[in-house]
Amino acid sequence: MVLDAHSTDWLTPVEPHEARLYKRDDLFMPFADVPLSGGKVRQAMLLLSHARDEIVEQYGGVVLTATGVHSPQGLIIARVCRALELQCVIFLGATTAGGALMRHAMLRHAVAAGATLDARARVAYEPALMRAVEQWRTEHDDAGWLVRFGINLEGDRDAIIGSTAEQVRNVPDSVRTIVIPTGAGITAAGVIAGAEQYAPRARVVVVQIAGYDRRALIDRLVSSSDQYDYVPLDGVPYSRHVVRSVSGVTLDPIYEAKAHDWMIEHTAHDERVLFWIVGDSTRVRAHTARDHPPPRGAAQRVTAAHA
């Protein structure tokens, strides 16, 4: 199965709510069993479907990824791997795999989707997690195809940047400001690339949530830095959950709600402003909150030496 990044079947709607416009990329929900949504799911589906033959032939049919315990990335990769009949190993830091399963329902769903957890890293920073990944690959004869934080770009720009850029196709010509929350900066780069092509009169405002300056990455991925403004959101801790909804649409409490607060305070109150809803992990959190303890067999899918 190879998917098309430019398929119009995947174009998500733009809706008016409370005098502004909202890009509802959270309505991309391809899996019936768990309510994963948004552009990151689309990117992972494209990336892994395009690379599947390489993963099977050269990397033992195994996909590796590192994630924070609150991030949906591990679950996204695990569920896409299951759809493509690939194995998935998720690397965590500063925890035990058993403890993470008990405390974090997102990871329980990842294990239910077939993932194995590896918690050998002592801290949860990317360098430590990458060392753990390399140790695992050494132990497994260099098996394992790596998906980096933010869903990686290597070798498939179309899946990551192109698929997001295509979503700007239905942004109305009247829009002058597109506000998008960002963590890794990759989805924001896709929106900027799409605005250059489909909405050249709109300026993209990238609201940085995670505290890292991603402008160097964004500038490397887009043809011109003149299309966007960068706003670091100081004073609001990354881990703080902010509860916001718009006309019954719940915003992600880590990223979207904080960027939305910035938009309300700093932009015009009319339909020349569009807010980009990247994907609502709140649905997954609400869904998993109803779970019972870890699913049957979960203990067998934890790396035994690091449980």
C-alpha positions as CSV (number, residue, x, y, z in Angstrom):
1,M,0.0,0.0,0.0
2,V,1.5,3.3,-1.1
3,L,-0.5,6.4,-0.3
4,D,-0.7,9.7,-2.2
5,A,0.2,12.9,-0.4
6,H,-1.7,15.0,-2.9
7,S,-5.0,13.1,-2.7
8,T,-8.0,15.5,-2.5
9,D,-9.8,12.8,-0.6
10,W,-7.8,13.9,2.4
11,L,-8.6,17.6,2.3
12,T,-10.0,18.6,5.7
13,P,-12.6,21.4,6.0
14,V,-12.3,25.1,6.9
15,E,-15.1,26.1,9.3
16,P,-16.3,29.4,10.7
17,H,-16.6,29.6,14.5
18,E,-17.1,32.7,16.6
19,A,-16.2,35.1,13.8
20,R,-12.9,33.4,12.9
21,L,-12.0,30.6,10.6
22,Y,-10.6,27.2,11.7
23,K,-8.8,24.6,9.7
24,R,-10.2,21.3,11.0
25,D,-7.2,19.0,10.3
26,D,-8.3,17.2,13.5
27,L,-11.1,15.7,11.4
28,F,-8.7,13.5,9.6
29,M,-9.4,10.3,11.6
30,P,-8.5,7.2,9.6
31,F,-8.7,4.5,12.4
32,A,-12.0,3.4,13.9
33,D,-10.6,1.8,17.0
34,V,-8.7,4.8,18.5
35,P,-9.6,8.4,17.7
36,L,-6.1,9.5,16.5
37,S,-6.5,12.6,14.3
38,G,-4.7,15.3,12.4
39,G,-1.8,16.0,10.1
40,K,0.8,13.9,12.1
41,V,-1.3,10.8,11.5
42,R,-1.4,11.6,7.8
43,Q,2.3,12.2,7.7
44,A,3.1,8.9,9.5
45,M,0.8,7.0,7.1
46,L,2.5,8.4,4.0
47,L,6.0,8.2,5.4
48,L,5.8,4.6,6.5
49,S,3.7,3.4,3.5
50,H,6.3,4.9,1.1
51,A,9.2,3.3,3.1
52,R,7.6,-0.1,3.8
53,D,9.5,-2.2,1.3
54,E,12.8,-0.6,2.5
55,I,11.8,-1.2,6.2
56,V,11.0,-4.9,5.5
57,E,14.0,-5.6,3.2
58,Q,16.8,-3.7,5.0
59,Y,15.6,-3.1,8.6
60,G,13.9,-6.3,9.6
61,G,10.4,-5.0,9.3
62,V,10.9,-2.9,12.5
63,V,10.2,0.8,13.1
64,L,11.8,2.6,16.0
65,T,10.6,5.9,17.6
66,A,11.3,7.9,20.7
67,T,8.6,9.9,22.5
68,G,7.6,11.6,25.7
69,V,5.0,9.8,27.8
70,H,2.4,12.5,27.1
71,S,3.0,12.6,23.3
72,P,0.7,10.9,20.9
73,Q,3.7,10.2,18.5
74,G,4.3,6.7,19.9
75,L,0.7,5.7,19.5
76,I,0.5,7.2,16.0
77,I,3.6,5.2,14.8
78,A,2.4,2.0,16.6
79,R,-1.1,2.2,15.0
80,V,0.2,2.9,11.5
81,C,2.7,0.1,11.9
82,R,-0.1,-2.3,12.8
83,A,-2.0,-1.2,9.6
84,L,1.1,-1.9,7.5
85,E,2.0,-5.1,9.3
86,L,5.3,-3.7,10.7
87,Q,6.7,-4.1,14.2
88,C,7.2,-1.0,16.4
89,V,9.5,-0.3,19.3
90,I,8.9,2.9,21.3
91,F,11.8,4.4,23.4
92,L,11.1,6.3,26.6
93,G,13.3,7.9,29.2
94,A,13.3,8.7,32.9
95,T,10.7,6.0,33.7
96,T,10.2,2.3,33.7
97,A,8.2,0.7,31.0
98,G,5.9,-1.0,33.6
99,G,5.4,2.3,35.4
100,A,4.7,4.2,32.2
101,L,2.1,1.6,31.3
102,M,0.3,2.0,34.6
103,R,0.3,5.8,34.5
104,H,-0.1,6.8,30.9
105,A,-3.1,5.5,28.9
106,M,-1.6,6.8,25.6
107,L,1.1,4.2,26.0
108,R,-1.3,1.5,26.9
109,H,-3.0,2.0,23.6
110,A,0.3,1.9,21.8
111,V,1.1,-1.5,23.4
112,A,-2.4,-2.7,22.5
113,A,-1.6,-1.7,18.9
114,G,1.4,-4.1,19.1
115,A,4.3,-1.8,20.2
116,T,7.1,-2.8,22.5
117,L,8.3,-0.3,25.0
118,D,12.0,0.2,25.8
119,A,12.8,2.4,28.8
120,R,16.6,2.0,29.1
121,A,17.3,5.7,28.7
122,R,17.9,7.3,32.1
123,V,16.6,10.7,31.0
124,A,14.0,11.8,28.5
125,Y,16.1,14.1,26.4
126,E,16.6,13.3,22.7
127,P,20.4,12.6,22.8
128,A,19.8,10.0,25.6
129,L,16.9,8.4,23.7
130,M,19.0,8.3,20.5
131,R,21.8,6.5,22.4
132,A,19.2,4.0,23.5
133,V,18.0,3.5,20.0
134,E,21.6,2.9,18.7
135,Q,22.2,0.4,21.5
136,W,19.1,-1.5,20.5
137,R,20.1,-1.5,16.9
138,T,23.5,-2.9,17.8
139,E,21.9,-5.6,19.8
140,H,19.6,-6.5,16.8
141,D,22.1,-6.5,13.9
142,D,21.2,-2.9,12.8
143,A,17.5,-3.6,12.4
144,G,15.0,-0.8,13.0
145,W,14.1,2.1,10.8
146,L,14.0,5.3,12.9
147,V,11.2,7.8,13.0
148,R,12.5,10.9,14.8
149,F,10.7,13.4,17.0
150,G,8.1,15.3,15.1
151,I,7.9,12.6,12.4
152,N,11.2,12.7,10.5
153,L,11.9,14.2,7.1
154,E,14.7,12.0,5.9
155,G,14.2,10.9,2.3
156,D,10.5,11.8,2.0
157,R,9.8,15.6,2.0
158,D,6.6,15.0,0.1
159,A,5.1,12.9,2.8
160,I,5.9,15.3,5.6
161,I,6.0,18.8,4.1
162,G,4.0,18.2,0.9
163,S,1.0,16.5,2.6
164,T,0.6,19.5,4.9
165,A,1.1,22.1,2.2
166,E,-1.7,20.5,0.2
167,Q,-4.1,21.2,3.1
168,V,-3.7,24.9,2.5
169,R,-5.4,24.4,-0.9
170,N,-8.9,25.2,0.5
171,V,-8.0,28.2,2.7
172,P,-10.1,31.1,1.4
173,D,-8.5,34.0,-0.5
174,S,-9.8,36.4,2.0
175,V,-7.6,35.0,4.8
176,R,-4.7,37.3,5.8
177,T,-3.4,35.6,8.9
178,I,-2.9,31.8,9.6
179,V,-2.1,31.0,13.2
180,I,-0.5,27.6,13.9
181,P,0.9,26.2,17.1
182,T,4.2,24.3,16.8
183,G,6.5,22.1,18.7
184,A,9.0,20.5,16.3
185,G,8.3,23.1,13.6
186,I,7.8,20.5,10.8
187,T,4.0,20.9,10.4
188,A,4.4,24.7,10.6
189,A,6.9,24.5,7.8
190,G,4.4,22.5,5.7
191,V,1.7,25.2,6.3
192,I,4.2,28.0,5.3
193,A,5.1,26.0,2.1
194,G,1.4,25.6,1.3
195,A,0.7,29.3,1.9
196,E,3.5,30.3,-0.5
197,Q,1.7,28.2,-3.1
198,Y,-2.0,28.5,-2.4
199,A,-2.5,31.5,-0.1
200,P,0.3,34.0,-1.0
201,R,-1.6,37.0,0.6
202,A,-1.8,35.2,4.0
203,R,0.9,35.6,6.6
204,V,1.6,32.5,8.8
205,V,2.1,33.1,12.5
206,V,4.1,30.3,14.1
207,V,3.4,30.2,17.8
208,Q,6.2,28.2,19.5
209,I,5.0,26.2,22.5
210,A,7.8,23.9,23.4
211,G,10.4,26.5,24.3
212,Y,12.9,25.6,21.6
213,D,13.6,28.0,18.7
214,R,12.8,26.1,15.6
215,R,13.4,28.9,13.1
216,A,16.6,27.3,11.7
217,L,14.7,24.1,10.8
218,I,11.7,26.0,9.4
219,D,14.0,28.2,7.3
220,R,15.8,25.1,5.9
221,L,12.5,23.6,4.8
222,V,10.7,26.6,3.2
223,S,11.8,28.6,0.2
224,S,11.4,32.0,1.9
225,S,11.3,33.2,5.5
226,D,9.3,36.3,4.4
227,Q,6.0,34.3,4.6
228,Y,5.9,33.9,8.4
229,D,6.3,35.5,11.8
230,Y,7.7,33.6,14.8
231,V,6.2,34.1,18.2
232,P,7.9,32.3,21.2
233,L,5.2,31.7,23.9
234,D,7.1,32.6,27.0
235,G,5.7,32.3,30.5
236,V,3.4,29.2,29.9
237,P,5.1,25.9,30.8
238,Y,5.0,23.2,28.2
239,S,3.6,20.7,30.7
240,R,0.7,22.9,31.8
241,H,-2.7,21.8,30.4
242,V,-4.9,24.7,29.3
243,V,-8.5,23.8,28.7
244,R,-10.2,25.6,25.8
245,S,-12.9,24.8,23.3
246,V,-14.5,26.7,20.4
247,S,-18.1,26.1,19.5
248,G,-17.8,22.6,21.1
249,V,-14.5,21.8,19.4
250,T,-12.0,20.9,22.1
251,L,-8.4,22.2,21.5
252,D,-5.3,20.3,22.4
253,P,-4.4,21.4,26.0
254,I,-0.6,21.4,25.4
255,Y,-0.3,23.2,22.0
256,E,-3.5,24.5,20.5
257,A,-5.2,26.0,23.5
258,K,-2.1,28.1,24.3
259,A,-1.7,29.3,20.7
260,H,-5.4,30.1,20.6
261,D,-5.2,32.3,23.6
262,W,-2.4,34.2,21.9
263,M,-4.5,34.6,18.8
264,I,-7.5,35.9,20.7
265,E,-5.3,38.6,22.3
266,H,-3.3,39.6,19.3
267,T,-5.3,39.3,16.1
268,A,-8.4,40.7,14.5
269,H,-11.8,39.3,15.4
270,D,-13.0,38.4,11.9
271,E,-12.7,35.8,9.2
272,R,-9.5,37.2,7.8
273,V,-7.9,35.1,10.6
274,L,-7.6,31.3,10.4
275,F,-6.5,29.1,13.3
276,W,-5.0,25.8,12.3
277,I,-6.2,22.9,14.5
278,V,-3.3,20.4,14.0
279,G,-4.9,17.4,15.6
280,D,-6.8,16.9,18.9
281,S,-5.0,14.5,21.2
282,T,-7.7,15.3,23.8
283,R,-10.0,12.8,22.0
284,V,-7.4,10.1,22.6
285,R,-6.9,11.1,26.2
286,A,-10.7,11.1,26.8
287,H,-10.9,7.7,25.1
288,T,-8.1,6.2,27.0
289,A,-9.2,7.6,30.3
290,R,-12.0,5.0,30.2
291,D,-9.5,2.2,30.0
292,H,-8.9,-0.3,32.7
293,P,-5.3,-1.3,33.6
294,P,-2.8,-2.4,30.9
295,P,-4.2,-4.7,28.3
296,R,-3.7,-8.4,28.5
297,G,-0.3,-9.4,27.2
298,A,1.2,-5.9,27.7
299,A,3.9,-7.2,30.0
300,Q,5.2,-9.5,27.3
301,R,5.7,-6.5,25.0
302,V,8.0,-4.6,27.4
303,T,11.7,-5.0,26.9
304,A,12.3,-7.3,29.9
305,A,15.7,-5.9,31.0
306,H,14.3,-2.4,31.3
307,A,10.8,-3.1,32.7
